[in-house]
Amino acid sequence: MTHKIAVLPGDGIGPEIVDQAVKVIDCLQRELGWQVELEHAPVGGAGIDQAGQPLPDATLRLAQAADAILLGAVGGPKWEKRDIAVRPEKGLLGLRSELQLFANLRPALLYPQLEHASTLKPAVVSGLDIMIIRELTGDIYFGKPRGVRILENGERQGFNTMVYAEHEIERIGRVAFESALKRGKRVCSVDKANVLETTELWREVMTRVAKDYPTVQLSHMYVDNAAMQLVRAPKQFDVMVTGNMFGDILSDCAAMLTGSIGMLPSASLDSHAKGMYEPIHGSAPDIAGKGVANPLATILSVAMMMRYTFNDVRLANVIEASVQDVLVEGLRTADIYTAGTRKVGTEEMGDAVVAALIRNVWRTETGGAPDTDKRCMREGGLTNEID
């Protein structure tokens, strides 16, 4: 079977980091015969520049036909003065809506080698492993009515609508509970039920769904307390599930616990496990083109693609192990650099992951010894051998 992947590099550092992730996919194809067909298309600002809209019709058709989508990032100052309805971010929201990618999985995992890259003390974050599950196609981002209106006194007023239907809450709740069954069997549902009727309903539905998962412990937490607890004692959490807006904010907060937002991948899934995979960070236009962006979150997003859409845990594990290997070797991009490590650029980090991947594939397939590691790298066309 040939897997079809739509590659949407986007804007800013998007093309740079996606290039490194594509190297990993190419490596799997070359070393393991993994059959894949890649097709690139513009989205976001690139879609505006090439086709006049943030989500060109051809890009949407490609995404709909693909088995999975690999996305870089969208947005930048070049397009900020455009009407909000046609800004680059609408391309991303359009993909989520049109493809019904309602379940956003954002793991916050701290690699032992990056304990000192976090702004929190190692004692607070060491061993951190949280799964944040964010509902992605409802809430205030998509609710209607919305807009800016003129009041009777002539003053402008902006308004948005937070709205959730029971079935939307239930389906994301089931994703969270199913995930918890494979982890620590604890779900914390985050809401603001003390002041928002929408999230009062959220809490009621989550409590009802929990009855179908008697081995999973459910707790509830207000979002303001959840933000505080993520900084105070983050390891208390296993799976967190919340709405679109709260999840957007909390997952970025959790990113800094891991040392850098450049380390966090994500998966956005529909009900059939078709997914869009992307780093959770933005397009970082201030460093675009400088070759210093961290590609690891994007590469780890490919690992999530293998696990959730292609159901290949072995390939997911070997990619993740290869990322950890380069961290053990002491390679760091600028965002995770600490004294005593070696600073590298985007491309060098990507090449190092590919080299580690080839070694790990060789060991997995043949039980290869160190001398065969070098042979495998030579056959792969890599000249930078790492002993």
PyMOL commands that set and color helices and strands:
alter all, ss='L'
color gray80, all
select helices_A, chain A and resi 14-32+45-51+57-65+77-79+84-86+89-98+112-117+122-125+139-141+166-181+197-210+223-232+234-236+244-257+261-263+296-308+313-328+334-336+346-366+370-379
alter helices_A, ss='H'
color red, helices_A
select strands_A, chain A and resi 3-10+36-40+68-73+103-109+129-135+147-150+156-159+186-191+217-222+239-242+265-269+275-279+331-332+342-343
alter strands_A, ss='S'
color yellow, strands_A
deselect
rebuild
show_as cartoon
